[in-house]
Amino acid sequence: MIRELENMGYKSAADTLEHFQYDVMNYMQFPQSHWRRIRTTNMMERTNKEIKRRSRVVGAFSNQESVLRLVVSILIDINEDWITGNRYIVMEQ
């Protein structure tokens, strides 16, 4: 794949992929049934989107501690959802 990119004229992309190939393919060390879930950053993006959405509702924060309290409460809510039944990845096979 790296050589194909070079042959197509994408030397910079090929160099980047070659440099990070082990990091990029790290998800393949897990069971194949998990690959679709862990090869993307969708979970982090969704969490960041939720933090952004809820902080916009507040508008202005009085200090950094109030922002931190909001973010921590959002993360606690997400964690509780995961603990109580949201089975994103089933580890028992």
Backbone hydrogen bonds, N-H to C=O, Kabsch-Sander energy under -0.5 kcal/mol:
donor,donor_aa,acceptor,acceptor_aa,energy
5,L,1,M,-2.0
6,E,2,I,-1.9
7,N,3,R,-2.6
8,M,4,E,-1.5
9,G,6,E,-1.4
10,Y,5,L,-2.7
11,K,9,G,-0.8
14,A,10,Y,-2.5
15,D,11,K,-2.7
16,T,12,S,-2.3
17,L,13,A,-2.6
18,E,14,A,-2.6
19,H,15,D,-2.3
20,F,16,T,-2.1
21,Q,18,E,-0.6
24,V,20,F,-2.8
25,M,21,Q,-1.8
26,N,23,D,-0.9
28,M,25,M,-1.7
29,Q,26,N,-2.1
30,F,27,Y,-1.6
34,H,31,P,-2.3
35,W,31,P,-0.6
35,W,32,Q,-0.8
37,R,34,H,-1.0
38,I,34,H,-1.9
39,R,35,W,-1.7
45,E,41,T,-2.6
46,R,42,N,-2.6
47,T,43,M,-2.1
48,N,44,M,-2.7
49,K,45,E,-2.3
50,E,46,R,-2.1
51,I,47,T,-2.2
52,K,48,N,-2.4
53,R,49,K,-2.6
54,R,50,E,-2.4
55,S,51,I,-2.1
56,R,52,K,-1.7
57,V,53,R,-1.1
58,V,54,R,-1.0
59,G,55,S,-1.9
60,A,58,V,-1.1
67,V,63,N,-1.2
68,L,64,Q,-2.5
69,R,65,E,-2.6
70,L,66,S,-1.9
71,V,67,V,-2.5
72,V,68,L,-2.8
73,S,69,R,-2.2
74,I,70,L,-2.1
75,L,71,V,-2.5
76,I,72,V,-2.4
77,D,73,S,-2.1
78,I,74,I,-2.3
79,N,75,L,-2.5
80,E,76,I,-2.6
81,D,77,D,-2.1
82,W,78,I,-1.9
83,I,79,N,-2.5
84,T,80,E,-2.3
85,G,82,W,-0.9
86,N,81,D,-2.0
87,R,85,G,-1.3
88,Y,86,N,-1.3
91,M,89,I,-0.7
